[in-house]
Amino acid sequence: MKVAVVGATGMVGEVMLRVLEERNFPVTELLLVASERSVGKKLTYKNNEYTIIGLADAVAAKPQIAIFSAGGDTSIEWAPKFAEVGTTVVDNSSAWRMDPTKKLVVPEINASELTKEDKIIANPNCSTIQMVMALAPLHKEYKMKRVIVSTYQSVSGTGVKAVKQLENEIAGIEGEMAYPYPIGRNALPHCDVFMENGYTKEEMKLAREPQKIFNDKTFSVSATAVRIPTAGGHSESVNVEFEDDFNLADVRKMLHETPGVVVQDNTDTNTYPMPIYAHDKDDVFVGRIRRDETQPNTLNMWVVSDNLRKGAATNTIQIAEYLIENDLV
Ligand SMILES: NC(=O)c1ccc[n+]([C@@H]2O[C@H](COP(=O)([O-])OP(=O)(O)OC[C@H]3O[C@@H](n4cnc5c(N)ncnc54)[C@H](OP(=O)(O)O)[C@@H]3O)[C@@H](O)[C@H]2O)c1
């Protein structure tokens, strides 16, 4: 495969390269792409040095697959140009996610929707992916009615500038701010921009994307998204009300048997998911599984995953792998 990685110098881009290498993705030619600021710089993949190129040169090279993590504006402008020359784009930004003509894919849940005609495929938001991975087996069995989610999100979800802000604050250095306030020793109830309805864009992604991924509008999601000074991954408190009752042993067993999900749940040994341990892993970790005692058929759980891995790079590359395995590129 001739593969282009667009946004190769960014937080997600760097992990993309690592995941491509780890999974031994069948790359025969690699194009590393970033903004004009980075053209000519060098990056290493599998011990070989590559020179960063610009978007126009990458389109001219007609790669079979382009994996994008370069922000929404870049995707809106450039993904169609790649698609026009026959490239299949898997995009990490929010640009195409809710476009009814584009598929929004978590491979374990809905990759079977993909066809050869899908030339721009959207990767869901990082906090959505880990939540739906934990909800999917339970929704199938007990049918969700309503989900209430509160997130505790890593600074790595905002990109390089935010990680630098936290590092600067810890080192006592004044530097460029990614957030309107300090993030060290703080919690910001503000992920992405505010919208007219008082929610943030991140909260609305959590509300809308699951319905599209499950192709089901019979349940609803209400979200509060909070940025905290962690770097390893996002954590979520998920409260879910089902149509049908469940028992906790079955819930644990079902989650345990779900590929890509790891149950870490033993209060006797203080075993529960945490971002420092989820860091650099591809799985979604679920723990603190317990019944909500305030109303029937309702479950509480704690879901943690590395937002740069399953929340971004790994999910994107799994989509690309599915396309290749099923002869769709
Ligand atoms: N961080 C996460 O957890 C996460 C999760 C899921 C999805 N995403 C999405 O992935 C994208 C990148 O996020 P990130 O965290 O990796 O951000 P980042 O660290 O700020 O990196 C941004 C990347 O995009 C490139 N870029 C920016 N403007 C460009 C342009 N006009 N043309 C070409 N390349 C351009 C940058 O190149 P230069 O180095 O040359 O500036 C850099 O490689 C965003 O759309 C984000 O929403 C992020």
The ligand as an SDF file (V2000), in Angstrom:
LIG
                    3D

 48 52  0  0  0  0  0  0  0  0999 V2000
   -5.3640   14.3610   20.4090 N   0  0  0  0  0  0  0  0  0  0  0  0
   -6.3700   13.4960   20.4230 C   0  0  0  0  0  0  0  0  0  0  0  0
   -6.6280   12.7720   21.3930 O   0  0  0  0  0  0  0  0  0  0  0  0
   -7.2390   13.3470   19.2250 C   0  0  0  0  0  0  0  0  0  0  0  0
   -8.0990   12.2830   19.2090 C   0  0  0  0  0  0  0  0  0  0  0  0
   -8.9120   12.1070   18.1080 C   0  0  0  0  0  0  0  0  0  0  0  0
   -8.8340   12.9900   17.0760 C   0  0  0  0  0  0  0  0  0  0  0  0
   -7.9880   14.0420   17.1130 N   0  0  0  0  0  0  0  0  0  0  0  0
   -7.9630   14.9370   15.9610 C   0  0  0  0  0  0  0  0  0  0  0  0
   -6.7490   14.7540   15.2490 O   0  0  0  0  0  0  0  0  0  0  0  0
   -6.3290   16.0010   14.6770 C   0  0  0  0  0  0  0  0  0  0  0  0
   -4.9240   16.3260   15.1250 C   0  0  0  0  0  0  0  0  0  0  0  0
   -4.8590   16.3510   16.5310 O   0  0  0  0  0  0  0  0  0  0  0  0
   -3.4810   16.4070   17.3150 P   0  0  0  0  0  0  0  0  0  0  0  0
   -3.8460   16.2760   18.7330 O   0  0  0  0  0  0  0  0  0  0  0  0
   -2.4830   15.4600   16.7110 O   0  0  0  0  0  0  0  0  0  0  0  0
   -3.0160   17.9330   16.9820 O   0  0  0  0  0  0  0  0  0  0  0  0
   -1.5430   18.5470   16.9070 P   0  0  0  0  0  0  0  0  0  0  0  0
   -0.6440   17.8370   17.8290 O   0  0  0  0  0  0  0  0  0  0  0  0
   -1.7340   20.0010   17.0750 O   0  0  0  0  0  0  0  0  0  0  0  0
   -1.0540   18.2400   15.3990 O   0  0  0  0  0  0  0  0  0  0  0  0
   -1.6580   18.8140   14.2820 C   0  0  0  0  0  0  0  0  0  0  0  0
   -1.0520   18.2300   13.0070 C   0  0  0  0  0  0  0  0  0  0  0  0
   -1.7520   18.7650   11.8760 O   0  0  0  0  0  0  0  0  0  0  0  0
   -0.8260   19.3950   11.0020 C   0  0  0  0  0  0  0  0  0  0  0  0
   -1.4390   20.5410   10.3580 N   0  0  0  0  0  0  0  0  0  0  0  0
   -1.9630   21.6300   10.9550 C   0  0  0  0  0  0  0  0  0  0  0  0
   -2.4060   22.5070   10.0210 N   0  0  0  0  0  0  0  0  0  0  0  0
   -2.1340   21.9500    8.8080 C   0  0  0  0  0  0  0  0  0  0  0  0
   -2.3260   22.3540    7.4800 C   0  0  0  0  0  0  0  0  0  0  0  0
   -2.8900   23.5260    7.1580 N   0  0  0  0  0  0  0  0  0  0  0  0
   -1.9220   21.5210    6.4760 N   0  0  0  0  0  0  0  0  0  0  0  0
   -1.3220   20.3490    6.7610 C   0  0  0  0  0  0  0  0  0  0  0  0
   -1.1100   19.8980    8.0280 N   0  0  0  0  0  0  0  0  0  0  0  0
   -1.5190   20.7040    9.0270 C   0  0  0  0  0  0  0  0  0  0  0  0
    0.3220   19.8140   11.8940 C   0  0  0  0  0  0  0  0  0  0  0  0
    1.4700   20.0280   11.0990 O   0  0  0  0  0  0  0  0  0  0  0  0
    2.6270   21.0590   11.6000 P   0  0  0  0  0  0  0  0  0  0  0  0
    3.4400   20.3110   12.6120 O   0  0  0  0  0  0  0  0  0  0  0  0
    3.3690   21.3080   10.3430 O   0  0  0  0  0  0  0  0  0  0  0  0
    1.9490   22.2480   12.1600 O   0  0  0  0  0  0  0  0  0  0  0  0
    0.4100   18.5720   12.8070 C   0  0  0  0  0  0  0  0  0  0  0  0
    1.0550   17.5250   12.1180 O   0  0  0  0  0  0  0  0  0  0  0  0
   -7.3920   17.0140   15.0880 C   0  0  0  0  0  0  0  0  0  0  0  0
   -8.3350   17.0910   14.0550 O   0  0  0  0  0  0  0  0  0  0  0  0
   -8.0040   16.3980   16.3220 C   0  0  0  0  0  0  0  0  0  0  0  0
   -9.3230   16.8170   16.5090 O   0  0  0  0  0  0  0  0  0  0  0  0
   -7.1620   14.2390   18.1620 C   0  0  0  0  0  0  0  0  0  0  0  0
  1  2  1  0
  2  3  2  0
  2  4  1  0
  4  5  1  0
  4 48  2  0
  5  6  2  0
  6  7  1  0
  7  8  2  0
  8  9  1  0
  8 48  1  0
  9 10  1  0
  9 46  1  0
 10 11  1  0
 11 12  1  0
 11 44  1  0
 12 13  1  0
 13 14  1  0
 14 15  2  0
 14 16  1  0
 14 17  1  0
 17 18  1  0
 18 19  2  0
 18 20  1  0
 18 21  1  0
 21 22  1  0
 22 23  1  0
 23 24  1  0
 23 42  1  0
 24 25  1  0
 25 26  1  0
 25 36  1  0
 26 27  1  0
 26 35  1  0
 27 28  2  0
 28 29  1  0
 29 30  1  0
 29 35  2  0
 30 31  1  0
 30 32  2  0
 32 33  1  0
 33 34  2  0
 34 35  1  0
 36 37  1  0
 36 42  1  0
 37 38  1  0
 38 39  2  0
 38 40  1  0
 38 41  1  0
 42 43  1  0
 44 45  1  0
 44 46  1  0
 46 47  1  0
M  CHG  2   8   1  16  -1
M  END
$$$$
